[in-house]
């Protein structure tokens, strides 16, 4: 990779599928006691228990890349629209799982994308003739964290699922792990040469989400976080907003979502740098079990 070379940088994209199980709690039936003909007395009811649910969310993030990077000290211009990325996609998996009782929740999100192009550049070498340069990159981003609802107010009426319409705010915190693996392969006739490198880092983050029931069917979810703090990235910013529509899928409460997400990471270590924004529309669904 040379100083002035502009390359197609692989990005993040894919389709995910996930599976989950149901955790539930049930109340016990009241006991009845009798004593020598005295009228039966019911025992005090047990306190209401929170019902835990699992929400599975496969999605597609049609992300483009924009920014700058460096590999072994050599600058790289990272510019790739999603239309270019999808042509070179080998494998993509994306999905999230959330466990919640309505007030407290924990979440896990994973993205894996493998992109390659065997003919990125064609060069003419004075001694060996034509040289073909191929490139590939595998990107893995895994996030996990928890949130707690600190504010909720009723908006009047019920949702299509029978729950009251509300506006709520939930602070959240977690960690996001990123791994980039890149490979360049130059082929000249019967010989080939490879240059590979990989980097990984862990970013803690804090943020909040706002959940607004616009109507019985429509919902708006807005979420943002800031992280890095020089633990991994110098700074990392993540923001997303989704318009959701309530329906049912195979008997399960489901919200179809359409929105937009942007993830900015400014990370550097030795001769490697990744100062890049991944951004684009998101299409997915959240199924409650």
C-alpha positions, 0 to 999 in steps of 0.5 A: 500500500503506497502513500498516495494510493486510494483504495476501496475500504471494506465496510460493515454490512450484512444480514443477521439472524438470532435465536432466544428463549423466554424467561417468565414469572407467574404468581401463585394461587391464593391458599385457603384455610378453614378451622372448625367451620370458620369461614375460609380466609385468603392468604395475602397476595404475593407481591407482583413480579416483573415479567422478563422478556427476550427481544431478538432484533436481526437487522441490516446496516447499509453502511458507507465509510468515510474518513482516513486511516494509516497502515504501518505508518502509510496514510490511506484515504477511506472512502467507500459507498455502500453500493461498492461494498455490497459488490465485494461482500463475502459474508455479513451477520448482524443482530442484537439480543435484549433481556428486559423486565421493562425497567432494567435491561441488558443488551448484546449486539454483534456485527461481522462483515467479510469483504474482499476484492481480488482486483483492486489495482493493476500495476505495470512493473518494469521487470515483472510486468503486470501486477494485480493487487487484491484486498480483503478486510474482516470487521467484527464489532461486538457491544454489550451493556445495560440500561435503567429506566429513570423517567416515564410519563403516560401519553394517553391511550394504549399501544397496539400491544395493550400497554399504555403509551409512554415517553421514557428515558433510560441512561445506559453504559457498556463496552464496544469491542472492535477488530479489523483484519486487513490483507493485501495480496500482489500477484505477478504471474506465478508468484504472489506476496501478502501483507497482513495486519490486524488491530483490536481495541475496547471502548467503554461508553455511556449514553441514553435512549429515549422511547416515544410512543407516537400512536398506538402503532408507531414508535420512535426510538432515539439512542446515543453514546460517547466512549473511548476516553483514551482507553481504546479509541481517543473518542468514539461516538454512536448515534441512531434513530428508528421509526417503528411500526407495531405488528405481530409475527408468528404470534409474537409482538414485533416492531418493524424498524427503519432508521439511520445509524452513524458510528465514529471511531478515532483510534491509533496505535503505532503505525495504525490509525482508524479515523473513520465514520460508518454511516447509513440506513438501517432496516430491521425488526424486534421480536419479543419472546 
